[in-house]
Amino acid sequence: MEKVIQFLKENPVFYFATVEEGLPKVRPFGFFMVYEGKLYFAIGKHKKTFQQILKNPHVEICTSSKDNEWIRIRGEVIVDDNSEVLSAAFETMPMLKQIYNDTTGQKLGMIYMKDPVAEIADMKGKFEEVQL
């Protein structure tokens, strides 16, 4: 998992893909964290993305490096309403508290990938699959 986390840290914008009515929907994300050995992401519960994962929990993320390497991580996401996970997210990225709080009324949904599989590759044909 350390290799995957390092890749995401070095390339902080990644693309998060869901499915809506049979069509892919991809958008940039920037938040992830590891908590109790699980790879977590955060999504506003009011957003279409969150509704999409409730209907179809299979997602994939992807990003690339300046060295023409890329990573793709796929898995099924699980919603985690544990308040300790939410607190850890706010500690990891404090600016989230400005958006998701009682004043705004917006709630942050925490999800983790169940049994994720990562693929790390480059333009030269190098390929490595990593079970997380």
WOGIFEN-V394751 format. One record per backbone hydrogen bond with DSSP energy under -1.0 kcal/mol. NH is the residue of the N-H (numbers start at 1). CO is the residue of the C=O. If there is no record, write none. Layout:
BEGIN
NH;CO / NH;CO
END
This chain:
BEGIN
5;1 / 6;2 / 7;3 / 8;4 / 9;5 / 10;6 / 11;7 / 14;29 / 15;62 / 16;27 / 17;60 / 18;25 / 20;23 / 23;20 / 25;18 / 27;16 / 29;14 / 33;40 / 35;38 / 38;35 / 40;33 / 41;111 / 43;109 / 45;107 / 47;44 / 51;47 / 52;48 / 53;49 / 54;50 / 55;51 / 56;52 / 59;75 / 60;17 / 61;73 / 62;15 / 63;71 / 65;69 / 68;65 / 70;121 / 71;63 / 72;119 / 73;61 / 74;117 / 75;59 / 76;114 / 77;57 / 78;112 / 80;110 / 86;82 / 87;83 / 88;84 / 89;85 / 90;86 / 91;87 / 92;88 / 93;89 / 96;93 / 97;94 / 98;95 / 100;96 / 105;101 / 109;43 / 111;41 / 112;78 / 113;39 / 114;76 / 117;74 / 118;130 / 119;72 / 120;128 / 121;70 / 122;126 / 123;68 / 125;122 / 128;120 / 130;118 / 132;116
END
